[in-house]
Amino acid sequence: MNENIFKRNALLARKVIKGLESRNMSGYYAENREKAVEFALNLIPEGGTVTMGGATSAHEIGLVDAIKAGNYNFIDRDQCADKRAAMLAAYDADVFLSGINALTEDGELVNIDGNSNRVSAICQGPKKVVFIVGMNKVCPDLDAAMKRARNVAAPINAQRFGLSTPCCKTGACMDCKSPDTICCQFLITRFSRHKDRIHVILVNDTLGF
């Protein structure tokens, strides 16, 4: 990575972490993917139950492989015959892993969901929620974060799922009410009432969508 980008990311991450802390959430800056995995594993208790939403970033940094190889009870919904049961198990998990659609420089988190299992678990249930976040997801303010979630993350996710939504054809949000829409629930996390529950690992990399 270009040295100037590296310096910029480090400085921006410091600002984001300060914003997260003001909102009763914890932030960490990982200079590379390996360090991000280390941070994440330090937050997961040995033998603990781990579940996840559609966390592409967690796969990209190698965290999911590390969990599968470690001493954890990993509930992989993609490998479960009863996916509903696997998703419900998330609410009683020790750790829920998630990506993020966007976050602000001041520490607000923005997520859009279709089935809503991911955003509901972020709100309530798991003892800890650990976000893996590439620096490409950081936006100046809430308006920019919402626009990113709707016009970047949502169309790409709809395309990769092979859905039939207007954004799959235009590449941008059309504020549709298509039966295939994945923009069913919008979650803005501006504060965590429970300290030490939400942890955001910022990675000096481009991750996810």
QUIMO-V741086 format. One record per pair of residues at least 4 apart in sequence whose ideal C-beta (glycine too) atoms are under 8 Angstrom apart, sorted by the first residue. I is the first residue (numbers start at 1). J is the second residue. Records with the same first field share a line. If there is no record, write none. Layout:
I = J, J
This chain:
1 = 5, 6, 204, 205
2 = 6
3 = 7
4 = 8
5 = 9
6 = 10, 31, 204
7 = 11
8 = 12
9 = 13, 135, 204
10 = 14, 29, 31, 204
11 = 15
12 = 16, 105, 135, 138
13 = 17, 27, 29, 135, 202, 204
14 = 18, 29
15 = 19, 105
16 = 20, 27, 103, 104, 105, 106, 107, 138, 200, 202
17 = 21, 27, 28, 29, 107, 200, 202
18 = 22, 107
19 = 23, 104, 105, 106, 107, 108
20 = 25, 26, 27, 107, 200
21 = 25, 26, 27, 107
22 = 106, 107
23 = 107, 108, 190, 191, 192
24 = 191, 192, 193, 194, 195, 198
25 = 107, 189, 191, 192, 197, 198, 199, 200
26 = 196, 198, 199, 200
27 = 107, 199, 200, 201, 202
28 = 39, 199, 200, 201, 202
29 = 202, 204
30 = 35, 36, 38, 39, 201, 202, 203, 204
31 = 35, 204
32 = 36, 203, 204, 205
33 = 37, 60, 61, 62, 203, 205
34 = 38, 62
35 = 39
36 = 40, 61, 63, 132, 201, 203
37 = 41, 61, 62, 63, 66
38 = 42
39 = 43, 201
40 = 44, 58, 63, 97, 130, 132, 201
41 = 63, 66, 67, 70
43 = 95, 128, 130, 199
44 = 48, 50, 67, 72, 94, 95, 128, 130
45 = 94, 95
46 = 71, 72
47 = 71, 72, 73
48 = 72, 73, 93, 94, 95
49 = 72, 73, 74, 75, 89, 92, 93, 94, 95
50 = 67, 72, 73, 74, 75, 93, 94, 95, 96, 97
51 = 74, 75, 77, 86, 89, 90, 93, 95, 96, 97, 121, 126
52 = 58, 64, 77, 90, 96, 97, 98
53 = 90, 96, 97, 98, 99, 113, 117, 118, 121
54 = 99, 118, 157
55 = 59, 64, 97, 98, 99, 132
56 = 60, 99, 207, 208, 209
57 = 61, 99, 100, 132, 133, 134, 203, 207, 208
58 = 63, 64, 97, 98, 99, 132
59 = 63, 64
60 = 207, 208
61 = 132, 203, 205, 207
62 = 66
63 = 67, 97, 132
64 = 68, 97
65 = 69
66 = 70
67 = 72, 74
68 = 74, 76
75 = 80, 86, 89, 90, 93
76 = 80, 86
77 = 83, 86, 87
80 = 85, 86
82 = 86
83 = 87
84 = 88
85 = 89
86 = 90
87 = 115, 117
89 = 93
90 = 96, 117, 121, 125, 126
91 = 120, 121, 124, 125, 126
92 = 125, 126
93 = 125, 126, 127
94 = 126, 127, 128
95 = 126, 127, 128, 129, 130
96 = 121, 122, 125, 126, 128, 129, 130
97 = 130, 132
98 = 111, 118, 121, 122, 129, 130, 131, 132
99 = 131, 132, 133, 207, 208
100 = 109, 110, 111, 131, 133, 137, 200, 208
101 = 110, 111, 112, 137, 145, 148, 149, 153, 154
102 = 109, 110, 137, 138, 139, 144, 145, 146, 148, 149, 153
103 = 107, 108, 109, 110, 133, 137, 138, 139, 145, 200
104 = 108, 110, 138, 139, 140, 141, 142, 144, 145
105 = 138, 139, 140, 141
106 = 141
108 = 142, 145, 188, 189, 190
109 = 122, 131, 187, 188, 189, 198, 200
110 = 142, 145, 146, 148, 149, 186, 187, 188, 189
111 = 118, 119, 122, 149, 186, 187, 189
112 = 119, 149, 150, 153, 154, 182, 183, 185, 186, 187
113 = 117, 118, 119, 182, 184, 185, 187
114 = 181, 182, 183, 184, 185
115 = 184
116 = 120, 184, 185
117 = 121
118 = 122
119 = 123, 185, 187
120 = 124, 125
121 = 125, 126, 129
122 = 129, 187, 189, 198
123 = 187, 189
127 = 197
128 = 196, 197, 198, 199
129 = 197, 198, 199
130 = 199, 201
131 = 198, 199, 200, 201
132 = 201, 203, 207
133 = 137, 138, 200, 201, 202, 203, 207, 208
134 = 203, 205, 206, 207, 208
135 = 202, 203, 204, 205, 206
136 = 206, 207, 208
137 = 148, 207, 208
138 = 202
139 = 144, 145, 147, 148
140 = 144
141 = 145
142 = 146, 188
143 = 147
144 = 148
145 = 149
146 = 150, 186
147 = 151
148 = 152, 153
149 = 153, 154, 186
150 = 154, 173, 183
151 = 155, 172, 173
152 = 156, 209
153 = 157, 208, 209
154 = 158, 167, 173, 182, 183
155 = 159, 167, 168, 170, 171, 172, 173
156 = 160, 209
157 = 161, 182, 209
158 = 163, 165, 167, 168, 180, 181, 182
159 = 163, 168
160 = 209
161 = 182
163 = 168, 178, 180, 182
164 = 168, 178, 180
165 = 174, 176, 178, 180, 181, 182
166 = 170, 174, 176, 178
167 = 171, 172, 173, 174, 176
170 = 174
173 = 183
176 = 181, 183
177 = 181
189 = 198
192 = 197, 198
203 = 207
